[in-house]
Amino acid sequence: MRLLYLKVIPTLRTYIDYDINRFNNPDVLVQFLDQYEDLKIKSNIMQTTLKVNEPKTKMVDALMEIKNCYDLSNVHEMLKFRGTRNTQLLKILRSYNILDKENMPRTEYIDKRYFRVVEAKASHETKMITVKRVYVYQSGINFIEKLMRQYEGERYAKTK
């Protein structure tokens, strides 16, 4: 029972909405514990997959020279400005002329080592497919946070 209160309930509380009074029903409790076991299994599978893929991930990072870089599509989650969606961030960066209309950084910001663009080519059947990904260095994240503070200040000033 101690395990239930110390480990199981806090873990599930983060993933599942529940009412403690429902646990008076043994069927609900069994279902709850089954869900907990399912989450443990999924977690173990994910951890194993990460371990198996770790060498591949390191190799790709080395080939693409993107170590210590973050995908631009994930940067909005790393910023100190909570609640900013990726589309909002891209719109702001475009408005400051940091990104072009295809969301590629301008050369001057690449030269400052804020961003890195990696182009990958692959052939599929008879077609050559080219994909460009934008990565952001830590210096770029710091730059974006500074820009966001400026943007918030300008927005605040307009409301006064």
C-alpha positions as CSV (number, residue, x, y, z in Angstrom):
1,M,0.0,0.0,0.0
2,R,2.9,2.3,0.7
3,L,4.1,1.9,-2.9
4,L,0.7,3.0,-4.1
5,Y,0.9,6.3,-2.2
6,L,4.6,7.0,-2.7
7,K,5.2,6.0,-6.3
8,V,2.1,4.9,-8.2
9,I,-0.4,7.7,-7.5
10,P,2.2,10.6,-8.0
11,T,3.3,9.1,-11.2
12,L,-0.2,8.6,-12.6
13,R,-1.3,12.0,-11.3
14,T,0.9,13.6,-13.9
15,Y,-0.6,11.6,-16.8
16,I,-4.2,10.7,-15.8
17,D,-7.0,12.8,-14.3
18,Y,-8.5,10.9,-11.4
19,D,-10.6,11.4,-8.3
20,I,-9.3,9.6,-5.2
21,N,-12.9,8.8,-4.1
22,R,-13.3,6.5,-7.1
23,F,-10.7,4.2,-5.6
24,N,-13.3,2.9,-3.1
25,N,-14.4,0.8,-6.0
26,P,-12.0,-2.2,-6.4
27,D,-12.6,-2.3,-10.2
28,V,-11.4,1.3,-10.6
29,L,-8.3,0.6,-8.5
30,V,-7.4,-2.5,-10.6
31,Q,-7.9,-0.4,-13.8
32,F,-5.7,2.3,-12.3
33,L,-2.9,-0.1,-11.5
34,D,-3.2,-1.7,-15.0
35,Q,-2.7,1.8,-16.5
36,Y,0.3,2.3,-14.2
37,E,1.8,-1.0,-15.4
38,D,1.2,0.0,-19.0
39,L,3.0,3.3,-18.5
40,K,5.9,1.5,-16.9
41,I,6.1,-0.8,-19.9
42,K,6.0,2.1,-22.4
43,S,8.6,4.0,-20.4
44,N,10.9,0.9,-20.5
45,I,10.4,0.5,-24.2
46,M,11.2,4.2,-24.8
47,Q,14.4,4.0,-22.7
48,T,15.5,0.9,-24.5
49,T,14.9,2.5,-27.9
50,L,16.9,5.5,-26.8
51,K,19.8,3.3,-25.7
52,V,19.7,1.4,-29.0
53,N,19.5,4.5,-31.1
54,E,22.2,6.5,-29.1
55,P,25.1,5.5,-31.4
56,K,23.0,6.3,-34.5
57,T,22.1,9.7,-33.0
58,K,25.7,10.5,-32.2
59,M,26.8,9.5,-35.7
60,V,24.1,11.7,-37.4
61,D,25.0,14.6,-35.1
62,A,28.6,14.3,-36.0
63,L,27.9,13.9,-39.8
64,M,25.6,16.9,-39.8
65,E,27.8,18.9,-37.3
66,I,24.8,19.8,-35.2
67,K,26.1,18.9,-31.8
68,N,25.0,21.5,-29.2
69,C,22.3,22.7,-31.7
70,Y,18.6,22.6,-31.3
71,D,16.0,22.1,-34.1
72,L,14.2,25.4,-34.7
73,S,10.9,23.7,-34.5
74,N,11.6,22.9,-30.8
75,V,13.2,26.1,-29.7
76,H,9.8,27.7,-28.7
77,E,9.7,25.1,-25.9
78,M,13.1,26.0,-24.6
79,L,12.5,29.8,-24.3
80,K,11.8,31.5,-21.0
81,F,8.6,32.8,-22.7
82,R,6.1,30.1,-21.8
83,G,3.1,29.6,-24.0
84,T,4.8,30.8,-27.2
85,R,3.9,28.5,-30.0
86,N,6.3,27.6,-32.8
87,T,4.1,29.5,-35.4
88,Q,4.2,32.7,-33.2
89,L,8.0,32.4,-32.8
90,L,8.5,32.0,-36.6
91,K,6.2,35.0,-37.3
92,I,8.2,37.2,-34.8
93,L,11.5,36.1,-36.4
94,R,10.2,36.9,-39.8
95,S,8.9,40.3,-38.7
96,Y,12.4,41.2,-37.5
97,N,13.8,40.0,-40.8
98,I,15.8,37.3,-39.2
99,L,14.1,34.5,-41.2
100,D,13.0,34.7,-44.8
101,K,9.5,33.7,-46.0
102,E,10.6,30.0,-46.1
103,N,11.7,30.3,-42.5
104,M,15.4,30.1,-43.5
105,P,17.7,32.4,-41.5
106,R,19.4,35.3,-43.2
107,T,23.1,34.8,-44.0
108,E,24.3,37.4,-41.4
109,Y,22.7,35.4,-38.6
110,I,24.2,32.2,-39.8
111,D,27.6,34.0,-39.9
112,K,27.1,35.1,-36.3
113,R,26.6,31.4,-35.4
114,Y,23.1,31.9,-34.2
115,F,21.7,29.4,-36.8
116,R,22.9,26.5,-38.9
117,V,21.1,25.2,-42.0
118,V,21.7,21.6,-42.8
119,E,20.7,20.3,-46.3
120,A,20.1,16.6,-46.7
121,K,19.6,14.9,-50.1
122,A,18.2,11.5,-50.7
123,S,16.9,9.7,-53.8
124,H,13.5,8.1,-53.7
125,E,12.6,6.0,-56.8
126,T,13.4,8.4,-59.6
127,K,13.3,11.6,-57.6
128,M,15.9,13.5,-55.7
129,I,14.5,14.8,-52.4
130,T,16.2,17.7,-50.7
131,V,15.3,18.7,-47.1
132,K,16.7,21.7,-45.3
133,R,16.6,21.9,-41.5
134,V,17.4,24.9,-39.4
135,Y,19.2,24.4,-36.1
136,V,19.8,27.0,-33.5
137,Y,23.0,27.3,-31.4
138,Q,22.8,28.3,-27.7
139,S,24.0,31.8,-28.8
140,G,21.0,31.8,-31.1
141,I,18.6,30.9,-28.3
142,N,20.1,33.7,-26.2
143,F,19.6,36.1,-29.2
144,I,16.0,35.0,-29.7
145,E,15.2,35.4,-26.0
146,K,16.6,39.0,-26.1
147,L,14.6,39.6,-29.2
148,M,11.4,38.2,-27.5
149,R,12.0,40.6,-24.6
150,Q,12.2,43.5,-27.1
151,Y,9.1,42.2,-28.9
152,E,7.2,42.0,-25.6
153,G,8.3,45.5,-24.7
154,E,7.1,46.9,-28.0
155,R,3.8,45.1,-27.7
156,Y,3.3,46.4,-24.1
157,A,4.2,49.9,-25.3
158,K,1.5,49.7,-28.0
159,T,-1.2,48.8,-25.5
160,K,-0.5,51.9,-23.4
